[in-house]
C-alpha cells in the first residue's frame, strides 16, 4: 500500500494497521481520540511487516508513541526519512542512516530531516561519522 495524502482519523486502536508493505509519502494521521498510536506494524507467521515513511503529519494523543510494533518486530522493520511527529518515544531507532530528529522546524514536534553539515550553491555535504 502506498499512501500519498489524505486524512486518516480513528477512534479505536490505530489509524493504520500494516501486515505487509506500507509506504507513506504524505498525509495527516490523527489519533487523538482513544487511539494508542497512528501506525501499528504487525507480522503474522511469514508476513512481511515493512514500513517506510518519507512524509506526513502524525498526532497521537493517548500514548507516548506514534508508531508501535507488534509480534516481536525490530526497529529495522520501520524506516523514517521524513514526517512530523508529536511523540518522540522510539522514533530515533527508526531513523534511516543520515537522518535525525529536529525540534526547531516545528516547535513541540519532532521532524525527521536529513543531516546536513553545509550547503553551498545547492550542494549538501552530509555529516561524517
N, C-alpha and C positions, 0 to 999 in steps of 0.2 A: 504494500500500500504506500502511495506517495501522497502526502498532504501538502498542498501548495498555498493554502489560505483558508479562510473561513473562521467561524466562531464555534467553539466546542464547549458547551456547558453541561454540567451534570449535577445531579442531586444525590447520588449514591456511589460510593467507592471511587471510581476514576472517570476521567474524560475519555481516555483511550486505553483499551487493553490489547496488548500485542502478543501474538503467539507465533509470529513468523518474521517477516522483514518489514520494517516500518521506517520510512524516510520522511522527516518533517522539515520542509523548507520555509514555511511561514504559517501564520495562523494565531488565533487567540484562544488560549486554553484556560478556562475559568473554573476552578474547583473550590470556590469559596463557600459553597453550601456545606454539606456534611461529608464532602469527599475526603479521601485520605491522600490522594495525590492526583496530579494531572495525567501522568503516563505510568502504566504498570507493564512490566515486561515479564512474560511467563514462558515456560517451556514444558511441554508435555511429551514424555518419552523421548523420541528422537527429533523433537521440534527444533526450530532454528532460534527464535527469540532474539533478533538482532535489531537495534535501533540506531539510526543516525539522525541527529538534529543539527541543522545548519541555520535555523532561524525560528522566529515565533516568540510570543509572549506567554509566559506561564505563571499563573497565580493560583496558589494553593492556600487555603485558609485554616483547615482543621489540623494539619500536622506540621512537622518540621521539614518536610521534604516535598519537592515537586515530582521526583521520579522514584519509583520503587521497583525492586526486582523480586520475583517470587520463584520458588522452586530451585534455590541454590545457584542463582546466577552470579557471575563475577562482573567486575567493572568493565571488562573488555567487551561485554555484550551491548554496551551503550557507548556511543561516541558523540561528543559535543564539539562542533566547530562554529556554533552560533546560538543565538537565543538570549532572551532576557528572562530571568527567574527571580521570584521574590523570596525563595528559601535557599540557603547555602548548603545545607546538610547533604553530603555525598557528591556534590557537583564536581569537586576537584578530582575525584577518582575517575570521572567520565571524560575529562578533557582530552582531546586529541593532542598529540605532540605539537608543540609550537603555539599552544593556546593557553589563556589564563582568564581568570575572573576579574572584571573591572567594576568598581563601585562608584566611579566618578561620572561616568556617562549618564547613568540613571540613578540618582540618589535613592537609597534604601532598596536597591535591586542589584542583582548580580548579572552582568552582561558578559557573555563569552566573546573574547576578542583574540585576534592573532597577536602574538608577542612581537613587538617592534622595538628596535633599538634606534634606528634612524630612518628617515625618509627624505631622499634628495631627488628632486625632479621626478617624483612619482615612483622611484625605485626604493623598495623597502629592504632593509637589512635586518634579519631576524637575530634575536638574542642567541649568542653562542654559549653552550654548556661547558 
